[in-house]
Amino acid sequence: MLDHIGLRTTQFDNLMAFYKATLAPLGYAVMMEYPGAAGLGRTYPDFWIGADDKGSSNIHLAFKTDKREAVDAFHAAALANGGKDNGAPGLRDYTPTYYAAFVIDPDGNNLEVVCNE
């Protein structure tokens, strides 16, 4: 089981602004901050962003929610804050209840929010 995950970025302020806005519909907020690093979470800082001059992470991240409306709100917030559409909210073929949306964040990471309800 994972405790937390971290992204590294060469554009810390830009990526922090993006994730503060796009994860807010999921109940995420900044919980800890240090120079060049910050932890976001709901009750515990489980998602970290850190400044790194060596490059960006370029990974796929999937966040879970129990409300389809949160998937929709995430997608809208991501597009309004510099994300690029990589799959509008909707049902996927993975399972009959897999409702998800995908965006590419400003660093090129593929970000997904999924609801299985």
C-alpha positions in Angstrom: 0.0 0.0 0.0 1.3 3.5 -0.9 1.8 6.1 1.8 2.5 9.0 -0.6 3.7 9.9 -4.0 5.8 12.8 -5.3 6.3 14.6 -8.5 9.4 16.6 -9.4 9.1 19.6 -11.6 11.1 22.5 -13.1 8.1 24.8 -12.9 7.1 24.4 -9.2 4.9 27.5 -8.9 2.9 26.7 -12.1 2.4 23.1 -11.2 1.3 24.0 -7.6 -1.3 26.4 -8.9 -2.6 23.7 -11.3 -2.9 21.0 -8.7 -4.4 23.3 -6.0 -7.2 24.1 -8.4 -7.7 20.7 -10.0 -7.6 18.6 -6.9 -9.9 20.9 -4.9 -13.0 19.1 -6.2 -11.6 16.0 -4.6 -11.2 17.7 -1.2 -7.4 18.1 -1.6 -5.6 21.2 -0.1 -2.1 22.1 0.7 -1.3 20.6 4.1 2.5 21.2 4.4 4.9 23.6 2.7 8.6 23.9 2.6 10.8 26.0 0.2 10.5 24.2 -3.1 8.2 21.5 -1.9 4.6 21.1 -0.8 2.3 18.2 0.3 -1.4 18.1 -0.6 -4.0 15.8 0.8 -7.4 15.4 2.4 -6.4 14.4 5.9 -2.7 13.7 5.4 -0.3 15.1 2.8 -0.1 12.1 0.4 0.6 13.9 -2.8 3.9 15.9 -3.0 5.3 18.3 -5.5 9.0 19.3 -5.4 11.2 21.6 -7.4 13.9 19.9 -9.3 16.1 21.4 -12.0 16.9 18.0 -13.5 13.5 17.6 -15.2 9.9 16.5 -14.7 8.4 13.2 -13.6 6.2 12.4 -16.7 4.0 9.7 -15.1 0.4 8.5 -15.0 -1.5 9.3 -11.8 -5.0 8.2 -11.0 -7.0 9.7 -8.1 -10.2 8.0 -6.8 -13.5 9.7 -5.8 -16.9 8.4 -4.9 -18.8 11.0 -6.9 -19.1 11.4 -10.6 -19.7 15.1 -10.1 -16.2 15.4 -8.7 -14.8 13.8 -11.9 -16.6 16.4 -13.9 -15.5 19.2 -11.7 -11.9 18.0 -11.8 -11.9 17.9 -15.6 -13.4 21.4 -15.9 -10.9 22.8 -13.3 -8.0 21.2 -15.0 -8.9 22.6 -18.4 -9.4 26.1 -16.9 -6.0 26.0 -15.2 -3.7 24.9 -18.1 -4.4 21.2 -18.4 -5.0 19.6 -21.8 -7.9 17.2 -22.4 -6.8 13.6 -22.7 -10.3 12.1 -22.3 -13.5 13.8 -21.3 -15.6 12.6 -18.3 -17.5 9.4 -19.1 -17.8 5.7 -18.7 -14.9 3.6 -19.9 -14.7 -0.1 -21.1 -12.6 -1.2 -18.1 -15.6 -2.1 -15.9 -19.3 -1.3 -16.2 -19.0 1.5 -13.6 -15.6 3.0 -14.4 -16.4 6.7 -14.8 -13.2 8.7 -15.4 -11.6 11.8 -17.0 -8.1 12.3 -18.1 -5.9 15.5 -18.6 -2.3 16.2 -19.3 -0.9 18.5 -16.6 1.5 21.4 -17.5 4.5 19.1 -17.0 3.2 16.4 -19.3 1.9 14.0 -16.7 -1.2 12.0 -17.5 -3.7 12.7 -14.7 -6.9 10.7 -14.2 -9.7 10.9 -11.7 -12.0 7.8 -11.5 -15.3 7.0 -9.8 -16.4 3.3 -9.6 -19.8 4.0 -8.2 
